[in-house]
């Protein structure tokens, strides 16, 4: 536990700063919006800073972990997503200072969130293959096709926007591709848990890594072109 931010202006020299708000917690997500650095993590703690030195704790209204922060392309909205057990917490802010809880259908053990430039929408994923989307972070829609594609036994762990679609990975080793917010297709890999997915070097490409069965050796599983 303990929150430390390290920063650099040149990539060579790094300076560390302790965030007092995280003295008994762990930072799990960071982003920048509204001229503020935003850090969030366990205990429902969220703090902001204009300079990475002075940090102000913001009220989130819950004590569950915040696992992800996402900012829209215009920089006018930020989503903070997390939760524990079967309780999901999705909040949004229009200034980085005041955070409002939003009503969703998602149930969570771990929750991920991104802003999709392909679809101009926030996308969050959680337990039971559940995926929710929002154009503004305020009103959320459940994408039933995603749960079918992921299967209800999967925990959605990560998304990436490839520039032409959104690709998600889950705990059952399934890769799911969305060519529209309501259109999700399963791309079976035959692998174990897929934790991370990143955009490829070319538009439309992506690759995923995770754990082969129960060991800790990363394995590239599939490329989406």
N, C-alpha and C positions, 0 to 999 in steps of 0.2 A: 504494500500500500504506500501511498504518498505520491503527490503529483509534482512532477518536474518537467518543465518545458525547456528544450534547448533550441537555440536559434542561431542563424548565421547569415551574414550579408554577402559572403563570398564562397561558401561551401567548404572552406578550409579551416577557419577559426570558429569555434562554437562556444556559446555562453549559456549556462544553465540558470534557470530561475525556478524557485519553489513556489507552488501555488498553495497558499495556506488553506484554502477551502478543501483541498484534497489531502490534508495531512493524515487522515485516517481512511482515505479512499484511493481508487486507482483511476487514472485517466484512460478512457477507452476510445474517445473520438475527438477530433479537432477540425476546425475549419476557420475561414475568414469571411466576414460579411459585415456590411454597414460600418466599415472602418474599424471593426473590432475583431480581435482574435477570440475564438470561442472554443472552450474546452468542456467536455462532459464525461461522466463516468459513473462509477458505482455510487450507491447511496442516493441516486437521483440528483447528484451535484452537477451544477452547470455554472461556469464562471466566464466572464469576459474581460478583455484588456485592450486598451488602445495602443499599448506599447510593449507588451510582453513582460512588463515589470510590475505594474499595479493591476491587481485583479479584483473584480467585484463579483460576489456571489449573486446569482439570479434565482428567483423562486420558480420551482418546477411543479410543486404541489404533490410530489411523490418521492419515495425513497428507493425505488427500483433502479437497477442499472440502466444507464443510457448507453447504448451500443453504437449508435450511428448518428451522424449529422450530415445533412444534405442541403445545398443552396441552389436555388433556381438560377437559370442563365442570366436573368435580369438583375440578380442580386437583391431582389425585393422580398424574398421569403426564405426562411430556414426551417427545416423540419428536424426535430430531435426524436429518435425512436429507440425504444427499449422495453424492458419489463422483466418479469420473472414468473416462473411457473406457467399458469394459464392467464396471467394478467399482462396485457400489452399497454404500453404508454406511448402515445404519439402526440407530440406537441408541435406547435408552429409559432413563429414570431415574425413580425414585420419590422423589427428594429434591433433584435438581438438582446433586448433588455426585458421586455414583457413576453412571457410565454403562456400560451393557452392550450389546454388539453383538448384533443379532438376525439370525437366518437368514431370508432371503427369496428369492424367485425373480426379483426385479427386476434388470434390467441398465440401466445408466445413463450418460448424458452430463450430463444435468441432471435433478434429481429435485425434486419439489414435495411438500408435505405439509400437510394441514389436519386439524382435528377437526370432524367432522360432527355437529351437534346433531340433525339429522333422523334419522340412523341410529345415533347413539351409538357412533361408531367413528372411528379414525384412518384417513385415506385418503392413500396415496402414489402418485405416478405417475412414470414414467420412459420409457426408450426402448421402441421397438417397441409403443407403445400399452399398455404394461403398467401395470396398476393393482393394488395390494395393499391389503388392509384389515385392521384389527385392533381388537378391542374394548378392549384394554389396553396396546397398544404392545409386547407380548411375543410373542404368537403371531399370525402373519400368514397371510392367505389370498389367493391369486391369483384375481382376478375375470376369468375368461376372456372373458366377454361384453364387457368393456371394450375388450380388444384387438381384438375383431371390430368394435366400433363406431368406435374411433379409427382402425383399420387398423394393421398392423404397421410401416408406414413412418412413423408419427407419433411425435414426442416429446411426451409429455404435459407441458405447461408450467405449468398452474395449475388450481386448483379453487375453487369458491365454494359454500357451502351457502345455498340460497335460503330456507330455512325449511320447504320441503316436498319438496325434492329436492337433489341435488348436480349441478352443471354443471361440466364440464371443457373446457379449450381446448387445442389442440395445434398442432404445427408445420405441419400440412397444411391449416390453415384450418378444421378440423372442430370443431364444438361437439358435445359428447356429454352427454346428460342421464341421470342415474340416478334412477329412482323407487324403487329398492330396491338393496341392495348387489350383488345378482346380476342386476339388470336395467338395461342400458345401451343407449341409443338414440342413433344418430347424427343430428345436425341440420346438414346440409350448408349452408355459407354461400357457397361460391364465392369465398372470399377467400384471402389469403396467410396468413402466420404470425400466429396470434392469441396474444398474450403475456399479456394481463391480462384477468381477468374479475372483476366485483364484483357484490355483491347490489344489487338494485333497491330503489326506495323502497317498494314493496309486497311483502308476503310472496309468495314464489314467483317474483319477477321477478329478472332479471339482465341485464347487458349486458357485451359483450366488445369489447376494442380490440386492435389489433395493427398490423402493417405490411402495406400493400397491395403485394403482390408483393415487390420488393426496396427500395422507397423507405422513408422514415422517417415518413410521414404516418399518424398513427393513424386508424383507421376503425372506427366502430361497426358491428358485423356482424349481430347478431341479438339479439332479446329473447326470453327464455324466460318464459312466463307460466304 
